[in-house]
Amino acid sequence: MDNPPIVSPDEWQAAHQQLLVKEKELMRAHDALAAERRRMPWTAVEKEYRFEGPNGPASLLDLFEGRRQLIVYRAFPEPGVTGWPEHACIPCSLVADHVAPVAHLNVRDTTLAFVSRGGRAKQSLRDDLPSADLMVSELAECQPSR
């Protein structure tokens, strides 16, 4: 790979300004695409998903906790996953370890839910995720209610 040329500070500044123009165009295009995505039509979720947490049964609507948006992370602490039941899935634990305080999501009317089929491992995902009674919950059957 060839190294870029060494230039004067003025030449560097001019090149930098040209690049900024392109970066701003790209950012505006990205913002327009994101706005278009937000205007996409919605579809109704007609299946009745059932969840089981420490406080008992919960519906998909219950996971929203009264907020407008829900982010569901499908965690894999379950039979058949390496380490179960002594440990949760390593990548899932890594994700949970790097979740920032969800208060930042909550003030944006968003709830984060970790769900799994297998319940909690003995050494599980973080216990301090908000509403842990539902957030790190067992996904009962992962099937629509009958």
Backbone as JSON Lines, residues from 0, in Angstrom:
{"i":0,"aa":"M","n":[0.84,-1.18,0.0],"ca":[0.0,0.0,0.0],"c":[0.88,1.23,0.0]}
{"i":1,"aa":"D","n":[0.58,2.15,-0.88],"ca":[1.33,3.4,-0.93],"c":[0.84,4.36,0.14]}
{"i":2,"aa":"N","n":[1.79,5.03,0.76],"ca":[1.43,6.04,1.76],"c":[0.96,7.3,1.06]}
{"i":3,"aa":"P","n":[0.06,8.04,1.69],"ca":[-0.37,9.32,1.11],"c":[0.79,10.3,1.11]}
{"i":4,"aa":"P","n":[0.72,11.29,0.25],"ca":[1.81,12.27,0.19],"c":[1.87,13.13,1.45]}
{"i":5,"aa":"I","n":[3.03,13.66,1.73],"ca":[3.22,14.63,2.81],"c":[2.98,16.01,2.2]}
{"i":6,"aa":"V","n":[2.09,16.77,2.84],"ca":[1.73,18.08,2.28],"c":[1.84,19.15,3.35]}
{"i":7,"aa":"S","n":[1.7,20.38,2.94],"ca":[1.74,21.51,3.88],"c":[0.42,21.55,4.67]}
{"i":8,"aa":"P","n":[0.43,22.23,5.8],"ca":[-0.81,22.36,6.57],"c":[-1.96,22.98,5.76]}
{"i":9,"aa":"D","n":[-1.66,23.93,4.9],"ca":[-2.71,24.55,4.09],"c":[-3.3,23.55,3.09]}
{"i":10,"aa":"E","n":[-2.44,22.74,2.48],"ca":[-2.93,21.73,1.53],"c":[-3.75,20.67,2.27]}
{"i":11,"aa":"W","n":[-3.27,20.3,3.46],"ca":[-4.03,19.34,4.26],"c":[-5.41,19.9,4.6]}
{"i":12,"aa":"Q","n":[-5.46,21.17,5.03],"ca":[-6.73,21.8,5.39],"c":[-7.68,21.83,4.2]}
{"i":13,"aa":"A","n":[-7.18,22.14,3.01],"ca":[-8.03,22.18,1.8],"c":[-8.58,20.78,1.5]}
{"i":14,"aa":"A","n":[-7.72,19.76,1.6],"ca":[-8.17,18.38,1.36],"c":[-9.2,17.96,2.4]}
{"i":15,"aa":"H","n":[-8.95,18.37,3.64],"ca":[-9.87,18.05,4.73],"c":[-11.24,18.69,4.48]}
{"i":16,"aa":"Q","n":[-11.27,19.94,4.04],"ca":[-12.54,20.62,3.75],"c":[-13.3,19.92,2.63]}
{"i":17,"aa":"Q","n":[-12.59,19.45,1.62],"ca":[-13.24,18.71,0.52],"c":[-13.85,17.41,1.04]}
{"i":18,"aa":"L","n":[-13.13,16.74,1.91],"ca":[-13.64,15.51,2.48],"c":[-14.85,15.76,3.37]}
{"i":19,"aa":"L","n":[-14.83,16.85,4.13],"ca":[-15.97,17.18,4.99],"c":[-17.24,17.38,4.18]}
{"i":20,"aa":"V","n":[-17.12,17.98,3.0],"ca":[-18.29,18.17,2.14],"c":[-18.89,16.81,1.78]}
{"i":21,"aa":"K","n":[-18.05,15.86,1.4],"ca":[-18.52,14.52,1.06],"c":[-19.11,13.82,2.28]}
{"i":22,"aa":"E","n":[-18.48,13.98,3.45],"ca":[-18.99,13.35,4.66],"c":[-20.36,13.9,5.03]}
{"i":23,"aa":"K","n":[-20.55,15.21,4.89],"ca":[-21.86,15.83,5.18],"c":[-22.92,15.32,4.22]}
{"i":24,"aa":"E","n":[-22.58,15.17,2.94],"ca":[-23.54,14.63,1.96],"c":[-23.95,13.21,2.36]}
{"i":25,"aa":"L","n":[-22.97,12.4,2.74],"ca":[-23.25,11.04,3.15],"c":[-24.13,11.01,4.4]}
{"i":26,"aa":"M","n":[-23.82,11.87,5.37],"ca":[-24.6,11.92,6.61],"c":[-26.04,12.34,6.32]}
{"i":27,"aa":"R","n":[-26.23,13.32,5.45],"ca":[-27.59,13.76,5.1],"c":[-28.36,12.63,4.41]}
{"i":28,"aa":"A","n":[-27.68,11.89,3.52],"ca":[-28.33,10.77,2.84],"c":[-28.71,9.68,3.85]}
{"i":29,"aa":"H","n":[-27.83,9.41,4.8],"ca":[-28.11,8.43,5.84],"c":[-29.29,8.88,6.7]}
{"i":30,"aa":"D","n":[-29.32,10.15,7.07],"ca":[-30.42,10.68,7.88],"c":[-31.74,10.59,7.13]}
{"i":31,"aa":"A","n":[-31.72,10.87,5.82],"ca":[-32.94,10.78,5.01],"c":[-33.43,9.33,4.94]}
{"i":32,"aa":"L","n":[-32.52,8.39,4.79],"ca":[-32.9,6.98,4.76],"c":[-33.48,6.55,6.11]}
{"i":33,"aa":"A","n":[-32.87,6.99,7.2],"ca":[-33.38,6.66,8.53],"c":[-34.77,7.24,8.74]}
{"i":34,"aa":"A","n":[-35.01,8.46,8.27],"ca":[-36.34,9.07,8.38],"c":[-37.35,8.29,7.56]}
{"i":35,"aa":"E","n":[-36.96,7.84,6.38],"ca":[-37.84,7.03,5.55],"c":[-38.17,5.71,6.25]}
{"i":36,"aa":"R","n":[-37.18,5.12,6.89],"ca":[-37.4,3.87,7.63],"c":[-38.4,4.09,8.77]}
{"i":37,"aa":"R","n":[-38.29,5.22,9.46],"ca":[-39.23,5.5,10.56],"c":[-40.66,5.7,10.07]}
{"i":38,"aa":"R","n":[-40.82,6.1,8.82],"ca":[-42.15,6.3,8.25],"c":[-42.74,5.03,7.65]}
{"i":39,"aa":"M","n":[-41.99,3.93,7.7],"ca":[-42.5,2.67,7.17],"c":[-43.81,2.3,7.88]}
{"i":40,"aa":"P","n":[-44.74,1.67,7.18],"ca":[-45.97,1.25,7.85],"c":[-45.68,0.14,8.87]}
{"i":41,"aa":"W","n":[-46.57,0.0,9.82],"ca":[-46.44,-1.03,10.83],"c":[-47.32,-2.22,10.46]}
{"i":42,"aa":"T","n":[-47.09,-3.31,11.12],"ca":[-47.96,-4.47,10.98],"c":[-48.32,-4.96,12.37]}
{"i":43,"aa":"A","n":[-49.53,-5.44,12.51],"ca":[-49.99,-5.92,13.82],"c":[-49.34,-7.27,14.15]}
{"i":44,"aa":"V","n":[-48.99,-7.46,15.41],"ca":[-48.52,-8.76,15.89],"c":[-49.75,-9.47,16.43]}
{"i":45,"aa":"E","n":[-50.18,-10.49,15.72],"ca":[-51.42,-11.15,16.08],"c":[-51.21,-12.42,16.91]}
{"i":46,"aa":"K","n":[-50.0,-12.93,16.94],"ca":[-49.72,-14.11,17.76],"c":[-49.69,-13.68,19.22]}
{"i":47,"aa":"E","n":[-50.11,-14.56,20.08],"ca":[-50.09,-14.28,21.51],"c":[-48.89,-15.0,22.13]}
{"i":48,"aa":"Y","n":[-47.77,-14.31,22.18],"ca":[-46.56,-14.88,22.76],"c":[-46.69,-14.88,24.28]}
{"i":49,"aa":"R","n":[-46.18,-15.94,24.9],"ca":[-46.25,-16.08,26.35],"c":[-44.83,-16.11,26.91]}
{"i":50,"aa":"F","n":[-44.63,-15.4,28.0],"ca":[-43.35,-15.35,28.69],"c":[-43.59,-15.73,30.14]}
{"i":51,"aa":"E","n":[-42.58,-16.32,30.75],"ca":[-42.67,-16.67,32.16],"c":[-41.46,-16.09,32.86]}
{"i":52,"aa":"G","n":[-41.7,-15.23,33.81],"ca":[-40.62,-14.63,34.57],"c":[-40.8,-14.9,36.05]}
{"i":53,"aa":"P","n":[-39.93,-14.38,36.88],"ca":[-40.02,-14.61,38.32],"c":[-41.34,-14.15,38.93]}
{"i":54,"aa":"N","n":[-42.0,-13.17,38.3],"ca":[-43.3,-12.71,38.82],"c":[-44.47,-13.37,38.13]}
{"i":55,"aa":"G","n":[-44.21,-14.44,37.38],"ca":[-45.29,-15.16,36.74],"c":[-45.42,-14.87,35.26]}
{"i":56,"aa":"P","n":[-46.56,-15.23,34.69],"ca":[-46.77,-15.09,33.25],"c":[-46.78,-13.63,32.81]}
{"i":57,"aa":"A","n":[-46.34,-13.42,31.57],"ca":[-46.34,-12.09,30.98],"c":[-46.6,-12.23,29.48]}
{"i":58,"aa":"S","n":[-47.26,-11.24,28.92],"ca":[-47.5,-11.21,27.48],"c":[-46.45,-10.34,26.81]}
{"i":59,"aa":"L","n":[-46.44,-10.37,25.49],"ca":[-45.53,-9.48,24.76],"c":[-45.81,-8.03,25.12]}
{"i":60,"aa":"L","n":[-47.07,-7.67,25.23],"ca":[-47.44,-6.31,25.6],"c":[-46.88,-5.95,26.98]}
{"i":61,"aa":"D","n":[-46.89,-6.91,27.92],"ca":[-46.34,-6.65,29.25],"c":[-44.86,-6.28,29.19]}
{"i":62,"aa":"L","n":[-44.12,-6.87,28.23],"ca":[-42.69,-6.57,28.13],"c":[-42.43,-5.11,27.79]}
{"i":63,"aa":"F","n":[-43.38,-4.45,27.16],"ca":[-43.23,-3.03,26.82],"c":[-43.17,-2.16,28.07]}
{"i":64,"aa":"E","n":[-43.72,-2.63,29.16],"ca":[-43.78,-1.89,30.43],"c":[-44.36,-0.49,30.27]}
{"i":65,"aa":"G","n":[-45.36,-0.39,29.4],"ca":[-46.04,0.89,29.2],"c":[-45.33,1.85,28.27]}
{"i":66,"aa":"R","n":[-44.21,1.43,27.69],"ca":[-43.47,2.31,26.78],"c":[-43.89,2.04,25.33]}
{"i":67,"aa":"R","n":[-43.53,2.97,24.44],"ca":[-43.94,2.89,23.04],"c":[-43.12,1.9,22.23]}
{"i":68,"aa":"Q","n":[-41.86,1.7,22.6],"ca":[-40.98,0.83,21.83],"c":[-40.38,-0.27,22.7]}
{"i":69,"aa":"L","n":[-40.08,-1.41,22.07],"ca":[-39.49,-2.54,22.77],"c":[-38.34,-3.09,21.93]}
{"i":70,"aa":"I","n":[-37.19,-3.27,22.56],"ca":[-36.07,-3.96,21.94],"c":[-35.96,-5.31,22.63]}
{"i":71,"aa":"V","n":[-36.07,-6.38,21.86],"ca":[-35.97,-7.73,22.42],"c":[-34.65,-8.33,21.99]}
{"i":72,"aa":"Y","n":[-33.85,-8.74,22.97],"ca":[-32.61,-9.47,22.68],"c":[-32.87,-10.93,23.0]}
{"i":73,"aa":"R","n":[-32.77,-11.77,22.0],"ca":[-32.99,-13.21,22.17],"c":[-31.71,-13.82,22.69]}
{"i":74,"aa":"A","n":[-31.66,-14.06,23.98],"ca":[-30.48,-14.64,24.62],"c":[-30.56,-16.16,24.52]}
{"i":75,"aa":"F","n":[-29.42,-16.83,24.64],"ca":[-29.38,-18.27,24.47],"c":[-28.87,-19.04,25.69]}
{"i":76,"aa":"P","n":[-29.24,-18.67,26.92],"ca":[-28.9,-19.56,28.02],"c":[-29.95,-20.68,28.04]}
{"i":77,"aa":"E","n":[-29.63,-21.79,27.41],"ca":[-30.6,-22.88,27.31],"c":[-29.89,-24.2,27.13]}
{"i":78,"aa":"P","n":[-30.57,-25.28,27.37],"ca":[-29.97,-26.59,27.16],"c":[-29.43,-26.7,25.73]}
{"i":79,"aa":"G","n":[-28.25,-27.31,25.61],"ca":[-27.63,-27.47,24.31],"c":[-26.6,-26.39,23.99]}
{"i":80,"aa":"V","n":[-26.59,-25.33,24.78],"ca":[-25.61,-24.25,24.59],"c":[-24.41,-24.56,25.47]}
{"i":81,"aa":"T","n":[-23.22,-24.38,24.94],"ca":[-22.0,-24.67,25.67],"c":[-22.01,-24.02,27.05]}
{"i":82,"aa":"G","n":[-21.76,-24.83,28.07],"ca":[-21.68,-24.31,29.44],"c":[-22.96,-24.42,30.23]}
{"i":83,"aa":"W","n":[-24.09,-24.66,29.56],"ca":[-25.37,-24.73,30.27],"c":[-25.38,-25.95,31.18]}
{"i":84,"aa":"P","n":[-25.91,-25.92,32.39],"ca":[-26.56,-24.8,33.05],"c":[-25.62,-24.02,33.97]}
{"i":85,"aa":"E","n":[-24.35,-24.34,33.95],"ca":[-23.41,-23.64,34.84],"c":[-23.19,-22.19,34.42]}
{"i":86,"aa":"H","n":[-23.23,-21.93,33.12],"ca":[-22.98,-20.59,32.6],"c":[-23.98,-20.26,31.52]}
{"i":87,"aa":"A","n":[-24.23,-18.98,31.35],"ca":[-25.03,-18.53,30.22],"c":[-24.16,-18.56,28.96]}
{"i":88,"aa":"C","n":[-24.78,-18.42,27.83],"ca":[-24.08,-18.34,26.56],"c":[-23.05,-17.21,26.63]}
{"i":89,"aa":"I","n":[-21.81,-17.49,26.25],"ca":[-20.73,-16.5,26.39],"c":[-21.01,-15.23,25.59]}
{"i":90,"aa":"P","n":[-21.39,-15.31,24.3],"ca":[-21.68,-14.07,23.58],"c":[-22.86,-13.3,24.19]}
{"i":91,"aa":"C","n":[-23.89,-14.01,24.67],"ca":[-25.03,-13.32,25.29],"c":[-24.58,-12.6,26.56]}
{"i":92,"aa":"S","n":[-23.72,-13.26,27.33],"ca":[-23.21,-12.62,28.54],"c":[-22.38,-11.39,28.19]}
{"i":93,"aa":"L","n":[-21.61,-11.48,27.12],"ca":[-20.81,-10.34,26.67],"c":[-21.72,-9.16,26.32]}
{"i":94,"aa":"V","n":[-22.79,-9.44,25.59],"ca":[-23.74,-8.38,25.24],"c":[-24.33,-7.78,26.51]}
{"i":95,"aa":"A","n":[-24.8,-8.63,27.41],"ca":[-25.42,-8.13,28.65],"c":[-24.43,-7.3,29.47]}
{"i":96,"aa":"D","n":[-23.17,-7.73,29.48],"ca":[-22.15,-7.0,30.24],"c":[-21.92,-5.59,29.68]}
{"i":97,"aa":"H","n":[-22.23,-5.39,28.42],"ca":[-21.95,-4.1,27.78],"c":[-23.19,-3.24,27.56]}
{"i":98,"aa":"V","n":[-24.29,-3.62,28.18],"ca":[-25.49,-2.78,28.11],"c":[-25.28,-1.6,29.04]}
{"i":99,"aa":"A","n":[-25.4,-0.4,28.48],"ca":[-25.3,0.81,29.29],"c":[-26.54,0.9,30.17]}
{"i":100,"aa":"P","n":[-26.53,1.76,31.15],"ca":[-27.74,1.9,31.97],"c":[-28.96,2.14,31.07]}
{"i":101,"aa":"V","n":[-29.97,1.3,31.21],"ca":[-31.11,1.39,30.3],"c":[-32.01,2.58,30.6]}
{"i":102,"aa":"A","n":[-31.7,3.34,31.62],"ca":[-32.44,4.58,31.86],"c":[-32.37,5.48,30.63]}
{"i":103,"aa":"H","n":[-31.27,5.39,29.89],"ca":[-31.12,6.18,28.67],"c":[-32.14,5.75,27.62]}
{"i":104,"aa":"L","n":[-32.45,4.46,27.57],"ca":[-33.5,3.98,26.65],"c":[-34.88,4.35,27.19]}
{"i":105,"aa":"N","n":[-35.05,4.16,28.49],"ca":[-36.36,4.4,29.1],"c":[-36.84,5.83,28.89]}
{"i":106,"aa":"V","n":[-35.95,6.82,29.01],"ca":[-36.37,8.2,28.8],"c":[-36.73,8.47,27.35]}
{"i":107,"aa":"R","n":[-36.34,7.56,26.47],"ca":[-36.73,7.66,25.06],"c":[-37.91,6.75,24.76]}
{"i":108,"aa":"D","n":[-38.66,6.41,25.81],"ca":[-39.88,5.62,25.7],"c":[-39.62,4.23,25.12]}
{"i":109,"aa":"T","n":[-38.48,3.63,25.51],"ca":[-38.06,2.33,24.99],"c":[-37.68,1.41,26.15]}
{"i":110,"aa":"T","n":[-38.1,0.15,26.04],"ca":[-37.77,-0.88,27.02],"c":[-36.87,-1.92,26.36]}
{"i":111,"aa":"L","n":[-35.88,-2.41,27.08],"ca":[-35.0,-3.47,26.61],"c":[-35.36,-4.75,27.34]}
{"i":112,"aa":"A","n":[-35.58,-5.83,26.58],"ca":[-35.93,-7.11,27.19],"c":[-34.99,-8.2,26.7]}
{"i":113,"aa":"F","n":[-34.4,-8.93,27.62],"ca":[-33.63,-10.13,27.31],"c":[-34.57,-11.32,27.54]}
{"i":114,"aa":"V","n":[-34.77,-12.14,26.52],"ca":[-35.62,-13.32,26.68],"c":[-34.86,-14.55,26.22]}
{"i":115,"aa":"S","n":[-35.22,-15.7,26.79],"ca":[-34.57,-16.94,26.41],"c":[-35.54,-18.09,26.59]}
{"i":116,"aa":"R","n":[-35.19,-19.22,26.06],"ca":[-35.99,-20.43,26.23],"c":[-35.65,-21.15,27.52]}
{"i":117,"aa":"G","n":[-34.42,-21.08,27.95],"ca":[-33.96,-21.98,29.0],"c":[-33.96,-21.43,30.39]}
{"i":118,"aa":"G","n":[-34.47,-20.24,30.62],"ca":[-34.4,-19.68,31.96],"c":[-33.0,-19.21,32.27]}
{"i":119,"aa":"R","n":[-32.73,-19.01,33.52],"ca":[-31.45,-18.46,33.92],"c":[-30.45,-19.55,34.23]}
{"i":120,"aa":"A","n":[-29.24,-19.35,33.78],"ca":[-28.16,-20.27,34.13],"c":[-27.76,-20.0,35.58]}
{"i":121,"aa":"K","n":[-27.01,-20.91,36.18],"ca":[-26.55,-20.7,37.55],"c":[-25.7,-19.44,37.64]}
{"i":122,"aa":"Q","n":[-24.8,-19.23,36.67],"ca":[-24.05,-17.98,36.55],"c":[-24.63,-17.3,35.33]}
{"i":123,"aa":"S","n":[-25.52,-16.38,35.54],"ca":[-26.38,-15.92,34.47],"c":[-25.97,-14.57,33.92]}
{"i":124,"aa":"L","n":[-26.83,-14.07,33.05],"ca":[-26.7,-12.72,32.56],"c":[-26.83,-11.77,33.74]}
{"i":125,"aa":"R","n":[-26.51,-10.53,33.53],"ca":[-26.54,-9.55,34.61],"c":[-27.87,-9.51,35.33]}
{"i":126,"aa":"D","n":[-27.8,-9.43,36.64],"ca":[-29.01,-9.33,37.44],"c":[-29.49,-7.89,37.58]}
{"i":127,"aa":"D","n":[-28.67,-6.92,37.22],"ca":[-29.05,-5.53,37.45],"c":[-29.75,-4.89,36.27]}
{"i":128,"aa":"L","n":[-30.06,-5.66,35.23],"ca":[-30.83,-5.08,34.13],"c":[-32.21,-4.76,34.68]}
{"i":129,"aa":"P","n":[-32.77,-3.62,34.31],"ca":[-34.03,-3.21,34.89],"c":[-35.14,-4.21,34.6]}
{"i":130,"aa":"S","n":[-36.08,-4.27,35.5],"ca":[-37.2,-5.19,35.4],"c":[-36.71,-6.59,35.11]}
{"i":131,"aa":"A","n":[-35.69,-7.01,35.85],"ca":[-35.08,-8.31,35.62],"c":[-36.1,-9.43,35.7]}
{"i":132,"aa":"D","n":[-37.22,-9.18,36.41],"ca":[-38.24,-10.21,36.49],"c":[-38.81,-10.54,35.11]}
{"i":133,"aa":"L","n":[-38.78,-9.59,34.2],"ca":[-39.22,-9.85,32.84],"c":[-38.06,-9.8,31.85]}
{"i":134,"aa":"M","n":[-37.07,-8.97,32.12],"ca":[-36.02,-8.76,31.14],"c":[-35.21,-10.02,30.88]}
{"i":135,"aa":"V","n":[-34.8,-10.68,31.91],"ca":[-34.1,-11.94,31.72],"c":[-35.1,-13.0,32.14]}
{"i":136,"aa":"S","n":[-35.98,-13.32,31.2],"ca":[-37.09,-14.2,31.52],"c":[-37.02,-15.46,30.69]}
{"i":137,"aa":"E","n":[-37.84,-16.38,31.06],"ca":[-37.94,-17.62,30.31],"c":[-38.99,-17.42,29.24]}
{"i":138,"aa":"L","n":[-38.68,-17.83,28.03],"ca":[-39.62,-17.73,26.94],"c":[-40.35,-19.07,26.89]}
{"i":139,"aa":"A","n":[-41.57,-19.07,27.39],"ca":[-42.33,-20.31,27.49],"c":[-42.68,-20.82,26.09]}
{"i":140,"aa":"E","n":[-42.01,-21.83,25.68],"ca":[-42.25,-22.5,24.41],"c":[-41.79,-21.72,23.2]}
{"i":141,"aa":"C","n":[-41.66,-20.4,23.26],"ca":[-41.31,-19.58,22.11],"c":[-42.31,-19.84,20.97]}
{"i":142,"aa":"Q","n":[-43.53,-20.13,21.35],"ca":[-44.6,-20.43,20.39],"c":[-45.82,-19.57,20.71]}
{"i":143,"aa":"P","n":[-46.67,-19.34,19.71],"ca":[-47.92,-18.63,20.01],"c":[-48.77,-19.46,20.98]}
{"i":144,"aa":"S","n":[-49.57,-18.77,21.78],"ca":[-50.48,-19.47,22.69],"c":[-51.49,-20.25,21.86]}
{"i":145,"aa":"R","n":[-51.94,-21.35,22.41],"ca":[-52.95,-22.15,21.7],"c":[-54.32,-21.81,22.2]}
